[in-house]
Amino acid sequence: MTDLRQTIAPPARSLPIVIFGAGSIVSDAHLPAYAQAGFAVAGIFDPDFAKADGLAKTYGTQAFATMAEATALGCGAVYDLAVPPVAIPALLNAVPEGAVALIQKPLGSDIAEADEIIRILRARNIRAAVNFQLRFAPMCLALKDAIARGQLGEVVDFDAWLALDTPWHLWAFLADLPRVEILLHSIHYLDFMRDLLGNPLGISARTMGHPTSTVSNTRTAMLMDYGPNIRANLSINHNHAFGRKFQACEFRICGTKGAAYLKMGVNLDYPKGEPDELWLNTDGEWRQIALMGNWFIAAFVGRITQVMRFATGEDATLQGSAEDAWHTMALVEAAYESAAAPLHPIRTSPHA
């Protein structure tokens, strides 16, 4: 089990990266990941030039003053759209036709916006991936490798259990959003579940806020229909504010021959976080797998590396493409629709 794949092999050559956006996700994850991967950043474009300029100087690159400057490399660059969903369509209409792009998740704020983004991508022949980077975390790559080797047998159970005290106040823009928990957080888990098990047949969901929070929804329960053999569900509580002792952020994935336990440490004591963990039991004994990094930022390295391999022609397929990500958005939309509908009614009296 020590030889499980945890990384994406670097390409023989790379293209420069042009980043749109200068927010915290860029400074905290994208730029450090690209530096670790050894990829050159041609520059950063943001409507707030001073913000982009300060960030660019920190990382030894430049800030672009105009869209023309930012797109001057044509299809000789990879375009990283690290922007809010509302800004994605305009940027996709501005980058060169035929370019390769990485779009920050989610793929729009709802399925209608996802439809529009896919329409633009197809019309302009832009080959885009979406930054559902959990798929590329070392623990997730290793788990997928173990499953591919048959070490767990047929996967029949997927449990996601989160009991956290998430500091929502760090993101002031969330206060007025009608969709938060599933669209911006659990979407990662739904995407990873799809990566392992494919598209479910249906979903039953409930999502709600908390009396102590001004954020619209911070607690979610979801049950996926994968037919008669697979049980898949998520229990998410971001308001478990009673100390670290019994908090959790974990997956339990069981097969007919073995099982896996994954701990996503970044969400525990956020933003400081804890190390990720992967444990496998394929012969009756639990063994911890030594990991080559954590979700943050190793998964961002893996995500951009696979995009770069595709952009330079070393990979024929773009993993986690926008076309694939649309199905994650469809699952999110179905979850919100389910949450808005009544559950199956319960009889209130016996039949006399």
Backbone torsions as a table, in degrees:
resi	resn	phi	psi	omega
1	MET	NA	-8.0	-176.7
2	THR	-77.6	-12.8	-176.9
3	ASP	-102.4	18.3	179.5
4	LEU	-64.7	140.5	-178.3
5	ARG	-69.2	129.5	-179.5
6	GLN	-126.2	-5.0	-176.5
7	THR	-135.4	165.1	171.3
8	ILE	-101.3	127.2	-177.6
9	ALA	-61.0	134.9	-179.4
10	PRO	-67.4	149.9	178.3
11	PRO	-74.2	160.5	178.7
12	ALA	-68.8	-29.6	176.0
13	ARG	-141.0	167.9	-178.1
14	SER	-142.2	162.3	175.1
15	LEU	-104.8	153.8	174.5
16	PRO	-66.8	153.1	-178.9
17	ILE	-108.9	132.0	173.3
18	VAL	-107.7	122.8	-176.5
19	ILE	-103.4	129.6	170.8
20	PHE	-103.6	119.3	-177.8
21	GLY	112.6	142.8	-179.5
22	ALA	-134.4	34.9	-179.5
23	GLY	-84.2	-171.8	-174.2
24	SER	-65.8	-32.4	179.7
25	ILE	-65.3	-30.3	177.9
26	VAL	-73.0	-47.7	-177.7
27	SER	-71.6	-34.2	-174.7
28	ASP	-88.2	-25.4	-173.0
29	ALA	-132.2	-51.8	-173.6
30	HIS	-64.1	-55.8	-177.4
31	LEU	-63.0	-45.0	175.8
32	PRO	-61.2	-37.9	-179.7
33	ALA	-67.3	-41.8	-178.2
34	TYR	-68.2	-36.4	175.9
35	ALA	-65.2	-42.1	179.4
36	GLN	-64.0	-36.6	-179.9
37	ALA	-76.6	-14.3	-179.7
38	GLY	82.5	21.4	-180.0
39	PHE	-94.5	138.5	-179.2
40	ALA	-81.4	136.5	174.2
41	VAL	-100.8	115.5	-177.7
42	ALA	-69.1	-31.3	179.2
43	GLY	166.6	175.9	-176.7
44	ILE	-126.5	134.4	174.3
45	PHE	-118.6	131.4	177.2
46	ASP	-151.3	143.9	176.9
47	PRO	-55.4	-29.7	175.1
48	ASP	-90.2	89.4	-173.6
49	PHE	-60.3	-40.3	-177.9
50	ALA	-61.5	-39.3	178.8
51	LYS	-65.6	-45.7	179.2
52	ALA	-64.1	-38.9	-178.4
53	ASP	-65.5	-43.0	179.0
54	GLY	-63.2	-41.5	179.5
55	LEU	-68.2	-41.1	-179.8
56	ALA	-61.3	-42.5	-179.6
57	LYS	-64.4	-35.2	178.7
58	THR	-62.1	-34.4	-175.7
59	TYR	-107.5	15.7	172.4
60	GLY	68.1	32.9	176.4
61	THR	-128.6	-160.9	-176.0
62	GLN	-125.7	160.5	172.6
63	ALA	-104.1	133.2	177.8
64	PHE	-87.3	137.1	-179.2
65	ALA	-87.1	-24.8	-177.0
66	THR	-135.2	161.7	176.3
67	MET	-64.4	-35.1	179.2
68	ALA	-60.9	-41.1	177.4
69	GLU	-65.0	-41.5	-175.7
70	ALA	-67.4	-27.2	-176.5
71	THR	-108.1	12.9	-174.9
72	ALA	-65.1	-23.7	-179.7
73	LEU	-78.1	-5.5	179.5
74	GLY	58.0	-136.2	-179.9
75	CYS	-82.7	9.9	176.3
76	GLY	-88.0	14.0	178.5
77	ALA	-137.1	160.7	168.5
78	VAL	-100.7	131.4	-175.3
79	TYR	-103.4	119.8	-177.0
80	ASP	-102.7	107.5	-177.1
81	LEU	-94.6	81.3	-178.4
82	ALA	-93.5	66.1	-172.0
83	VAL	-131.9	165.2	175.2
84	PRO	-64.2	156.9	-177.5
85	PRO	-53.0	-37.1	-175.9
86	VAL	-63.4	-24.1	-177.3
87	ALA	-90.2	-9.6	-172.4
88	ILE	-65.9	-49.1	-176.9
89	PRO	-57.0	-44.8	-178.9
90	ALA	-62.7	-39.8	179.5
91	LEU	-68.8	-38.1	177.8
92	LEU	-65.4	-28.2	175.5
93	ASN	-80.3	-10.4	-178.1
94	ALA	-101.1	-30.2	-179.7
95	VAL	-72.4	159.1	-175.8
96	PRO	-62.3	143.6	174.0
97	GLU	-60.0	141.0	179.0
98	GLY	81.1	3.8	-177.4
99	ALA	-74.8	166.1	172.2
100	VAL	-104.3	132.5	-175.8
101	ALA	-135.4	155.2	171.3
102	LEU	-119.2	120.3	-175.7
103	ILE	-103.5	130.3	177.1
104	GLN	-63.1	139.2	176.0
105	LYS	-72.8	156.2	-5.0
106	PRO	-79.5	171.2	179.3
107	LEU	-83.2	69.0	-173.2
108	GLY	93.6	169.0	-178.9
109	SER	-85.3	-16.5	177.5
110	ASP	-157.9	-178.3	-173.9
111	ILE	-68.7	-30.5	178.2
112	ALA	-64.7	-41.7	177.5
113	GLU	-68.2	-36.5	176.0
114	ALA	-62.4	-41.0	176.4
115	ASP	-58.1	-45.2	-178.5
116	GLU	-65.0	-39.7	178.4
117	ILE	-64.2	-43.6	177.9
118	ILE	-62.7	-39.2	178.5
119	ARG	-60.0	-45.2	-179.7
120	ILE	-64.8	-44.0	-179.9
121	LEU	-59.0	-45.2	-179.5
122	ARG	-66.9	-43.4	-177.2
123	ALA	-65.1	-33.3	-175.8
124	ARG	-105.4	7.4	177.4
125	ASN	54.0	38.3	176.1
126	ILE	-88.4	126.8	-178.9
127	ARG	-96.7	109.4	-170.1
128	ALA	-124.3	143.1	168.4
129	ALA	-107.7	163.0	176.7
130	VAL	-115.5	143.0	-171.0
131	ASN	-81.8	53.0	167.2
132	PHE	-83.2	75.1	-167.0
133	GLN	-78.4	-9.0	178.9
134	LEU	-57.0	-31.6	177.6
135	ARG	-55.1	-27.8	-172.9
136	PHE	-103.7	7.4	174.1
137	ALA	-64.6	143.2	-178.8
138	PRO	-51.5	-41.2	-178.4
139	MET	-66.1	-34.6	-178.7
140	CYS	-76.0	-40.1	175.3
141	LEU	-61.7	-41.8	179.6
142	ALA	-65.5	-41.5	178.3
143	LEU	-62.0	-45.2	180.0
144	LYS	-62.0	-36.7	178.1
145	ASP	-66.0	-42.7	178.8
146	ALA	-62.1	-40.5	178.5
147	ILE	-66.7	-42.4	179.8
148	ALA	-62.2	-31.2	178.8
149	ARG	-81.6	-2.2	178.8
150	GLY	81.5	13.8	-174.6
151	GLN	-70.7	-24.6	178.1
152	LEU	-101.2	-5.8	-173.6
153	GLY	73.7	-148.5	177.7
154	GLU	-81.3	124.0	179.3
155	VAL	-70.6	126.3	-176.7
156	VAL	-125.9	-11.0	-180.0
157	ASP	-140.0	134.3	173.7
158	PHE	-135.5	112.2	177.9
159	ASP	-117.4	124.9	170.9
160	ALA	-109.8	124.8	-177.5
161	TRP	-130.1	117.7	178.2
162	LEU	-126.7	124.4	172.5
163	ALA	-131.8	97.2	-168.4
164	LEU	-128.7	167.1	169.9
165	ASP	-119.3	79.5	-174.0
166	THR	-77.9	128.9	-178.1
167	PRO	-80.9	76.0	-176.0
168	TRP	-59.1	-22.7	-178.2
169	HIS	-64.3	-15.9	179.0
170	LEU	-69.2	-18.0	-178.1
171	TRP	-122.1	85.5	-174.7
172	ALA	-59.6	-30.9	-176.2
173	PHE	-66.1	-16.5	-178.7
174	LEU	-72.7	-20.5	-170.5
175	ALA	-58.0	-31.9	-175.1
176	ASP	-105.5	6.0	-177.3
177	LEU	-86.0	134.6	178.5
178	PRO	-75.3	-24.0	-180.0
179	ARG	-121.9	119.8	-177.5
180	VAL	-129.6	-66.9	-166.0
181	GLU	-60.1	-54.0	-177.6
182	ILE	-70.9	-46.9	-174.3
183	LEU	-65.6	-36.7	-172.3
184	LEU	-109.9	-12.5	-179.2
185	HIS	-124.6	-67.9	-175.5
186	SER	-67.1	-11.3	175.0
187	ILE	-56.0	-32.9	176.8
188	HIS	-61.9	-42.2	-177.0
189	TYR	-72.1	-38.2	176.5
190	LEU	-63.7	-40.2	179.5
191	ASP	-66.1	-41.6	178.9
192	PHE	-67.5	-37.4	176.8
193	MET	-61.1	-42.2	176.5
194	ARG	-63.1	-38.3	179.9
195	ASP	-61.5	-36.6	-179.6
196	LEU	-83.4	-42.7	-166.9
197	LEU	-114.1	-9.0	-175.3
198	GLY	87.5	-170.1	-178.0
199	ASN	-80.7	130.5	176.4
200	PRO	-72.2	164.0	178.3
201	LEU	-80.1	-25.9	-178.3
202	GLY	-171.0	177.5	-177.7
203	ILE	-149.8	145.0	169.7
204	SER	-121.7	131.3	-172.1
205	ALA	-145.3	154.0	168.7
206	ARG	-138.8	132.7	175.2
207	THR	-137.5	141.7	-172.0
208	MET	-155.9	166.9	175.5
209	GLY	-87.6	-157.1	179.4
210	HIS	-144.5	144.1	-177.5
211	PRO	-56.3	-23.8	-177.8
212	THR	-93.9	1.1	-172.6
213	SER	-121.7	146.0	174.4
214	THR	-93.1	-4.8	178.3
215	VAL	-77.5	138.6	-169.6
216	SER	-61.7	-41.2	178.0
217	ASN	-146.0	127.8	-176.4
218	THR	-133.6	-2.6	-179.5
219	ARG	-134.3	134.6	-173.5
220	THR	-144.4	144.3	168.7
221	ALA	-128.1	131.3	-179.6
222	MET	-137.7	137.2	177.2
223	LEU	-124.7	122.5	-178.9
224	MET	-97.8	143.7	176.4
225	ASP	-99.8	107.8	176.1
226	TYR	-114.8	26.1	179.8
227	GLY	88.7	-169.6	-169.9
228	PRO	-76.3	-13.8	-173.2
229	ASN	-105.0	-19.3	-173.8
230	ILE	-114.3	127.4	173.6
231	ARG	-107.2	122.1	-176.3
232	ALA	-138.1	120.9	179.9
233	ASN	-152.1	160.5	-178.7
234	LEU	-130.1	134.1	173.7
235	SER	-122.1	113.9	-170.7
236	ILE	-124.5	122.0	177.7
237	ASN	-135.2	107.4	-179.7
238	HIS	-90.4	7.5	-176.8
239	ASN	-118.1	29.3	178.7
240	HIS	-87.0	77.2	-170.8
241	ALA	-98.9	56.5	-175.8
242	PHE	-127.0	31.4	179.4
243	GLY	93.3	161.8	-173.8
244	ARG	-71.3	-24.3	-167.9
245	LYS	-49.2	-50.4	-176.0
246	PHE	-110.9	17.6	171.9
247	GLN	-73.4	159.0	-177.2
248	ALA	-154.9	151.1	171.5
249	CYS	-150.5	91.3	-165.8
250	GLU	-151.7	156.7	170.3
251	PHE	-114.8	140.9	167.2
252	ARG	-120.8	116.7	-175.4
253	ILE	-122.0	119.7	-174.3
254	CYS	-118.9	142.0	175.2
255	GLY	-121.7	-174.8	-179.4
256	THR	-77.8	-12.8	180.0
257	LYS	-119.9	-20.6	-175.5
258	GLY	-164.6	-177.4	-175.5
259	ALA	-145.6	162.6	178.7
260	ALA	-136.6	148.9	174.2
261	TYR	-128.0	127.8	178.7
262	LEU	-122.7	132.1	174.0
263	LYS	-112.3	124.6	177.4
264	MET	-97.5	94.3	-168.9
265	GLY	-71.5	-23.2	-175.3
266	VAL	-60.7	-30.2	-176.8
267	ASN	-83.4	-8.9	178.8
268	LEU	-93.9	125.0	-175.3
269	ASP	58.8	44.0	-178.5
270	TYR	-65.0	141.5	4.6
271	PRO	-91.7	-0.2	179.6
272	LYS	-62.0	-48.3	176.5
273	GLY	75.4	174.1	176.7
274	GLU	-132.1	163.6	178.5
275	PRO	-63.3	143.8	171.1
276	ASP	-66.8	159.7	175.7
277	GLU	-139.5	143.9	170.8
278	LEU	-132.0	124.7	175.7
279	TRP	-121.4	139.0	176.9
280	LEU	-124.6	142.6	174.0
281	ASN	-128.3	100.3	-178.3
282	THR	-116.5	-1.1	-178.7
283	ASP	-145.4	22.4	-179.7
284	GLY	96.3	-7.2	179.9
285	GLU	-124.1	138.0	176.4
286	TRP	-84.4	131.1	178.4
287	ARG	-131.4	133.8	177.9
288	GLN	-83.9	134.6	179.3
289	ILE	-93.3	126.2	176.3
290	ALA	-67.0	125.4	-174.9
291	LEU	-100.9	149.3	-178.1
292	MET	-97.8	37.3	179.6
293	GLY	134.1	173.6	-178.1
294	ASN	-110.0	168.0	176.5
295	TRP	-46.8	-53.4	174.9
296	PHE	-99.6	112.1	13.3
297	ILE	-117.4	7.6	-174.1
298	ALA	-59.3	-35.3	-179.4
299	ALA	-66.6	-32.3	177.3
300	PHE	-68.9	-35.0	175.4
301	VAL	-63.4	-46.9	179.4
302	GLY	-62.4	-41.0	-179.1
303	ARG	-62.6	-51.1	-178.1
304	ILE	-69.1	-31.4	179.7
305	THR	-64.6	-42.1	179.6
306	GLN	-69.0	-37.3	174.7
307	VAL	-60.2	-43.1	-178.5
308	MET	-66.7	-39.7	177.0
309	ARG	-60.3	-39.0	177.9
310	PHE	-69.6	-43.3	-177.6
311	ALA	-63.1	-32.0	-178.8
312	THR	-94.4	2.8	175.0
313	GLY	87.7	5.1	-179.7
314	GLU	-79.4	-28.0	174.4
315	ASP	-113.7	132.9	179.6
316	ALA	-78.7	-21.9	-175.3
317	THR	-117.5	138.7	174.9
318	LEU	-93.5	105.0	-178.8
319	GLN	-69.5	144.6	179.6
320	GLY	60.6	41.2	-178.3
321	SER	-67.0	168.1	177.1
322	ALA	-62.5	-36.7	178.1
323	GLU	-61.8	-39.4	176.8
324	ASP	-71.2	-41.7	-179.0
325	ALA	-63.0	-26.4	176.6
326	TRP	-57.0	-36.3	-179.4
327	HIS	-69.5	-31.4	172.8
328	THR	-66.0	-40.7	177.4
329	MET	-64.9	-37.2	177.3
330	ALA	-64.1	-36.8	177.3
331	LEU	-67.5	-41.8	175.9
332	VAL	-60.5	-45.5	-179.7
333	GLU	-61.1	-43.4	179.1
334	ALA	-63.3	-35.5	178.3
335	ALA	-63.3	-44.2	179.2
336	TYR	-68.2	-36.9	176.6
337	GLU	-64.7	-41.3	177.4
338	SER	-63.7	-41.0	-178.8
339	ALA	-64.4	-26.8	-179.4
340	ALA	-85.6	-11.9	-177.6
341	ALA	-98.4	153.6	178.1
342	PRO	-70.1	149.1	173.5
343	LEU	-78.5	174.4	-178.4
344	HIS	-60.4	128.3	-177.2
345	PRO	-68.6	153.1	178.9
346	ILE	-109.2	134.9	177.7
347	ARG	-60.0	141.6	-178.3
348	THR	-105.4	-5.6	178.4
349	SER	-157.9	156.7	179.0
350	PRO	-74.9	155.0	172.4
351	HIS	-78.2	116.7	-177.4
352	ALA	-80.3	NA	NA
